[in-house]
Every structure is written in structure tokens, then in C-alpha cells.
Amino acid sequence: MDTHGGLVYYERMEDRQTASYDIAIMKAKAAATYRRPTRVFMELVNKGSPATATLPGAIASPGGVPIFVGGKVIGAVGASGVTGDQDEQ
């Protein structure tokens, strides 16, 4: 994703659940637009802040990671198809 959450590049693996395709894109968009890893949303929800999950485009699952260069977000990547921790790696 670019800094505004616009899709720049997409690649998918075969033999993954169909939903994973859209989930990966949503994770990348959330990481780009909120400028933080999607793991942060999961941690906030787990700490008792369920309203976090209602933020527009927030995904409370690891796997969306912003890309920083020189301290600024230049885009983000997202992955889905295995566990959240594996997606984030």
C-alpha cells in the first residue's frame, strides 16, 4: 500500500483460504493509514478497549506492518493465510 492505503502491489499464494486475500489487503491498508502495525489494535482490544475495533478500517490481527524510511511511513505490507504471528513475520 502507499501512504494513503492505495494498493500498489499484490501477490498471492495458491491453496490459502479465499478470505485471506482480502484480509491481507485490509491489514496493509490499516497499517498504512494508521501508521502502526495492526498488532497494536489487537493488543488494545485485548487490554479492554473494544471501541478500538470499531475504528474505520482497523484490523485487530497481526500481519499489517507499516514501512518506515527516515522516520516517515512510505507504505505498508500485509499478509494473511497462517497465524497472525507468522503473517507479521
Kinemage of the C-alpha trace (Angstrom):
@kinemage 1
@onewidth
@group {chain A} dominant
@subgroup {mainchain}
@vectorlist {calphas} color= white
{ca met a 1} P 0.000 0.000 0.000
{ca asp a 2} L 1.022 3.577 -0.460
{ca thr a 3} L 0.779 6.040 2.425
{ca his a 4} L -2.929 6.596 1.743
{ca gly a 5} L -3.817 2.905 1.701
{ca gly a 6} L -3.916 2.590 -2.094
{ca leu a 7} L -2.915 -0.791 -3.467
{ca val a 8} L 0.486 -0.684 -5.169
{ca tyr a 9} L 1.359 -4.380 -5.496
{ca tyr a 10} L -0.465 -7.624 -4.805
{ca glu a 11} L 0.711 -11.204 -4.858
{ca arg a 12} L -0.990 -14.308 -3.562
{ca met a 13} L -0.132 -17.898 -2.819
{ca glu a 14} L -2.297 -20.742 -4.007
{ca asp a 15} L -4.070 -23.068 -1.584
{ca arg a 16} L -4.972 -20.417 1.013
{ca gln a 17} L -8.472 -19.684 2.215
{ca thr a 18} L -10.224 -17.261 -0.087
{ca ala a 19} L -10.793 -14.745 2.723
{ca ser a 20} L -7.019 -14.383 3.220
{ca tyr a 21} L -6.719 -12.391 0.001
{ca asp a 22} L -8.978 -9.593 1.242
{ca ile a 23} L -7.686 -9.795 4.820
{ca ala a 24} L -4.080 -9.187 3.700
{ca ile a 25} L -5.155 -6.086 1.781
{ca met a 26} L -7.170 -4.785 4.745
{ca lys a 27} L -4.207 -5.322 7.095
{ca ala a 28} L -1.851 -3.414 4.805
{ca lys a 29} L -4.331 -0.568 4.391
{ca ala a 30} L -4.843 -0.268 8.161
{ca ala a 31} L -1.079 -0.262 8.798
{ca ala a 32} L -0.536 2.444 6.176
{ca thr a 33} L -3.384 4.738 7.150
{ca tyr a 34} L -2.982 4.435 10.927
{ca arg a 35} L 0.839 4.328 10.650
{ca arg a 36} L 1.226 1.452 13.087
{ca pro a 37} L 1.304 -2.354 12.984
{ca thr a 38} L -2.107 -3.988 13.154
{ca arg a 39} L -0.865 -5.918 16.204
{ca val a 40} L -1.435 -2.659 18.146
{ca phe a 41} L -5.189 -2.888 17.533
{ca met a 42} L -5.277 -6.484 18.791
{ca glu a 43} L -3.337 -5.537 21.930
{ca leu a 44} L -5.680 -2.622 22.671
{ca val a 45} L -8.765 -4.815 22.271
{ca asn a 46} L -7.195 -7.494 24.493
{ca lys a 47} L -6.452 -4.848 27.155
{ca gly a 48} L -10.113 -3.923 27.360
{ca ser a 49} L -10.542 -1.255 24.715
{ca pro a 50} L -13.147 -2.864 22.423
{ca ala a 51} L -14.016 0.517 20.879
{ca thr a 52} L -10.666 0.281 19.086
{ca ala a 53} L -12.145 -2.452 16.906
{ca thr a 54} L -14.810 -0.029 15.687
{ca leu a 55} L -12.336 2.431 14.172
{ca pro a 56} L -12.891 2.624 10.406
{ca gly a 57} L -10.580 0.127 8.713
{ca ala a 58} L -8.897 -1.073 11.910
{ca ile a 59} L -7.951 -4.756 11.838
{ca ala a 60} L -7.256 -6.306 15.237
{ca ser a 61} L -4.960 -9.038 13.909
{ca pro a 62} L -1.181 -9.107 13.384
{ca gly a 63} L 0.091 -9.098 9.814
{ca gly a 64} L -0.139 -5.461 8.721
{ca val a 65} L 3.145 -3.571 9.050
{ca pro a 66} L 3.980 -0.004 8.014
{ca ile a 67} L 7.227 0.631 6.120
{ca phe a 68} L 9.310 3.462 7.584
{ca val a 69} L 12.127 5.325 5.832
{ca gly a 70} L 13.789 8.229 7.592
{ca gly a 71} L 11.171 8.124 10.335
{ca lys a 72} L 8.273 8.519 7.890
{ca val a 73} L 5.782 5.947 6.668
{ca ile a 74} L 6.206 5.348 2.950
{ca gly a 75} L 3.705 2.500 2.697
{ca ala a 76} L 2.784 -0.823 4.284
{ca val a 77} L 2.620 -4.552 3.683
{ca gly a 78} L 0.006 -7.055 4.775
{ca ala a 79} L -0.089 -10.827 4.918
{ca ser a 80} L -2.748 -13.382 5.786
{ca gly a 81} L -3.005 -17.133 5.472
{ca val a 82} L -1.269 -18.605 8.513
{ca thr a 83} L -1.248 -17.472 12.162
{ca gly a 84} L -1.156 -13.738 12.894
{ca asp a 85} L 2.367 -14.023 14.275
{ca gln a 86} L 3.510 -15.804 11.109
{ca asp a 87} L 1.713 -13.263 8.918
{ca glu a 88} L 3.548 -10.474 10.707
{ca gln a 89} L 6.948 -12.117 10.167
